Amino acid sequence: MGLSTHVLDTMHGTPAPGMAVELYATGQGEPALVKRFVLNADGRNPEGPLFDDANLKKGTYRLVFEVAAYFRSRGIALPDPPFLDRVTLDFGIAHADQHYHVPLLVSPWSYSTYRGS
């Protein structure tokens, strides 16, 4: 399975469809944008894994989630500036032969993540 992500909107108890996400490779100086995508109805990348088994490489990466824009699109009035605007997760891939799943559970005021399966 390579690398995947999934976002759950804990304010509404649903996936986070429509949230914009960016994936960067960060191991060689300036972060390099790998891809941008918008989450589908299940809160996942509509194209499947971010990297499949053959293309996942050992290294460091960054996922950036456009949290404030997502909640505004759901009609949530946020302060200016919002408490959480963009959530940035930096993580490492130590074993490219294993599956890495990076879920985000998020509300306008908090988030958590973990290495999923």
C-alpha positions in Angstrom: 0.0 0.0 0.0 2.9 2.4 0.3 1.8 5.8 1.8 -1.8 6.9 2.4 -3.7 9.5 4.4 -7.2 10.0 5.6 -8.9 12.9 7.4 -11.8 12.7 9.8 -13.7 15.9 10.8 -14.2 15.3 14.5 -16.5 18.4 14.8 -19.1 16.8 12.5 -18.2 13.1 13.1 -17.6 12.6 9.3 -14.8 12.3 6.8 -13.5 15.6 5.5 -14.5 15.8 1.8 -13.2 18.7 -0.2 -10.2 19.4 2.1 -7.1 20.4 0.1 -3.8 18.6 0.9 -0.2 18.9 -0.3 2.5 16.3 0.0 6.2 17.4 0.1 9.5 15.5 0.1 11.7 17.3 2.7 14.9 15.4 2.8 17.0 17.4 0.4 17.1 21.1 1.4 14.0 23.0 0.4 10.8 21.0 0.6 9.8 19.7 -2.9 6.1 19.5 -3.8 5.2 16.0 -4.8 1.4 16.4 -5.3 -1.6 18.4 -4.4 -5.0 16.8 -4.1 -8.5 17.3 -2.7 -10.0 14.7 -0.5 -13.0 12.6 -1.7 -16.3 11.8 0.0 -14.4 9.3 2.2 -11.8 11.8 3.3 -9.1 10.1 1.2 -7.0 10.9 -1.9 -9.3 10.1 -4.8 -6.3 8.6 -6.8 -5.5 6.1 -4.1 -2.2 5.8 -2.2 0.1 8.8 -2.3 2.9 6.4 -3.1 2.5 2.8 -4.0 4.9 0.1 -2.8 7.2 0.5 -5.8 7.6 4.3 -5.4 7.8 4.8 -1.7 11.3 5.8 -0.7 13.0 6.1 2.7 13.2 9.7 3.8 11.3 12.6 5.3 8.0 14.0 4.1 5.4 16.7 5.0 1.7 16.7 4.6 -0.1 20.1 4.7 -3.8 20.1 5.3 -5.9 23.2 4.6 -8.0 23.0 7.7 -9.5 26.5 8.1 -10.5 26.6 4.4 -12.3 23.3 4.8 -14.2 24.4 7.9 -15.2 27.7 6.3 -16.5 25.7 3.3 -18.7 23.8 5.8 -20.2 27.1 7.0 -18.2 27.3 10.3 -17.5 30.9 11.4 -13.8 31.0 12.4 -12.0 33.9 14.1 -9.6 36.0 12.2 -7.0 34.6 12.3 -8.2 31.1 12.9 -6.7 29.0 15.7 -5.7 26.3 13.1 -5.2 27.4 9.6 -3.0 24.8 7.9 -1.9 21.7 9.8 1.5 20.6 8.9 2.7 17.0 9.7 6.4 16.2 9.3 7.1 12.5 9.4 9.8 9.9 8.3 9.7 6.8 6.3 12.3 4.4 7.8 11.1 1.2 6.1 10.0 1.6 2.5 8.8 -2.0 2.4 6.1 -1.3 5.0 2.8 0.5 4.7 2.6 4.0 6.2 -0.9 5.5 6.9 -1.0 9.1 8.2 -4.5 9.9 9.4 -5.5 13.3 10.7 -8.4 13.8 13.1 -9.2 17.5 13.2 -11.6 20.1 14.4 -11.2 23.9 14.2 -9.5 23.8 17.6 -7.5 20.6 17.8 -5.9 17.7 15.9 -4.2 14.4 16.4 -2.4 12.0 14.2 -0.7 8.6 14.5 0.9 6.0 12.3 -2.0 3.9 11.2 -2.2 0.6 9.4 
